[in-house]
Structure formats: C-alpha cells, structure tokens
Amino acid sequence: MIRRVTAPGLFPPPTYSHATVVEAGTKLAFLAGSVPLDEEGEVVGPGDPVRQAERVIGNLREQLAAVGSDLAHVVSTDVYVVSGEPSVLSAVWEVVEASGLSAGPHSSTLIGVACLGYTGQLVEITATAVVPE
C-alpha cells in the first residue's frame, strides 16, 4: 500500500525518504497544520520549541485518530520552526524522530520560518496520511 523510496543516485537521507508512493484507490487524509495549542486555545510552551513540538505531535495524533489513521500511516510532512538556527531546527526534528513519525521513513521537509499564525507559536506540522481500511 505504501512504498517509501530513496533515490539511489542521491545522497541517502538520514531519517526520511525522498518519495512516498501510495497505490491509487487508497484513502488519503490531508491534515491542516497541527499547532501547539491546548484544549483552551492557549499556546503550550511559550519560548520552548521542543515543548511545542511535543504538543504538536500530540495534537497531530489526535487529528489522525479523528480520521481513522495514526503516525505510522503518515506519508508526508512539512515541519515549520520559527528559527534560523540549525540547532533549533535539529532539536525539533529530534522530537519528530522520537515520536515514531519518521519510522516509515516518511517524506518530509524541515523549514525555518519568520513567524507562524498564533502569537508565541514556534512549531507547526502539516501532514498527509493514508487512512487504512
């Protein structure tokens, strides 16, 4: 159902694949960005990108469960981090790896940005996932 591909002519990525192929006829879920908000709409972990990344992964799990999927079925993500520092991006990526999200490995892009939608928000993850039958 899901085939993850690392192109043999390219440098092998450490924890993600270059492409993910999903057979036609498979149900896909395109998820809105998962953000670090709690149940009351407050930003969790102000100033702490690692804590925010943990909350974002938790919220992503909830989004996936709502459509009948899970982290293991994620085929693609974009991980946005408010920072221009590679060490901060790496710290957030460590949270992504620890979550099991990249166990596939899935296709992903890690992006440093100037700002995100909520005041104090430092991390957001968008995802596409297969919804298993």
N, C-alpha and C positions, 0 to 999 in steps of 0.2 A: 504494500500500500504506500509506504514512504521509502524513498531511496535517497540517501544523502551522498553527495558526490564531492570529492576533492579532485580537482583537475590535475592530472599527472604532470603537465608542463608548467605549473605554477608552484610557488613556494608553499609547502603544506602549512595550513593554518593550525595554530596550537589547540584551539578548543571549539572550533566551529567548522562548518563545511562551506565550500564555495557555492554550492547549489543544492536545492532540495527538489526532488521530482515527486509529484503526487499524481497517482493514476486518475484519469478522467472518471467522473461519476462519484468521486469522493466528496463528502460534505465538508466544506471549509467554514471556519469562523474567522472573521476579520474583526479584531478587537480594538476598541478605542484605547487610547493611551491610558495605561494604569498609572495612577498618581499616588503620592504619599499622604492621602487624606484618611483620617479616622472616620468612624461612624457619624460623628457630628460635623464633618466637613472641615476639621482643623488639620493643618499640616503637622505631620509627625516628624520629630527630629529636626527642628529648625537648626540650620547651620551644619548638620551632620549628614553628609551624602551616603555614608554606609548605612546608618539607621534608616534613612529614607528609602534606600534601595531595598532593604529588608521588608519594609512596609509595602513597597511597590510590588515585590514578588508575592507577598501575602495577598494583596488585592488582586493581582493577576490570577492567582489560584482560584479566588472567588469568581472572577469573571469566567474563567474556563469551566468551573463546575456548573455555573448557571447555564452553559450551553452544552453540557454533557461531555466535556473534554478535560484534559489535565496537562501539566507541564511536559510530560513525556510525548505528547502529540503536537507540541509547538514546532512548526517548521521554519518560521522566520520571525526575527525581532529587529527592532531598531531601539537602541538604548541611548537615551539623551541624558547628558550630565552637564549641569551648569558649571563649567570649568574649562580652562585652557591648559591645565596642568596634567600631564600624562599620569602622574602618581595618583591623582584623584580619580581619573577615569579607570585606572587599574584597580583601585580599591573597590569601586562599584562593580567592575567586572568580576572580581573575586566573589562578591555576593551572588552574582548571576551563576557563576560556576558552582558554588556551594549549594545552590538551590536544586540542582539537578536539571535545570532548564537546558543547559548546554550538553547534557548527557548523550543527545542524539548522534553527533552534534547537530545543532540546527544552524541555519544560515542567519548571520547577524551582522549588524553594523553598530559600532560604538562611536557616538558623536558628542563632541564638546560643543556646547551652545552658549549664547549670551544670557538667555533667560527662558523661563517656561511660564505657563499660564497662571499659576497661583503665586501670590506673594510668599516668598520664602521657599518655594519649590526648587529642589536641586536635581531631581531624578524623575524620569518618565520612561515607560517601556510600552511600545506598541507591538502587537503580535498577530500572527496568523497561525491558526491551528487546525488540524484535522479533527473532525468530530467522529469518533469511532461508532460503528454500527452497534 
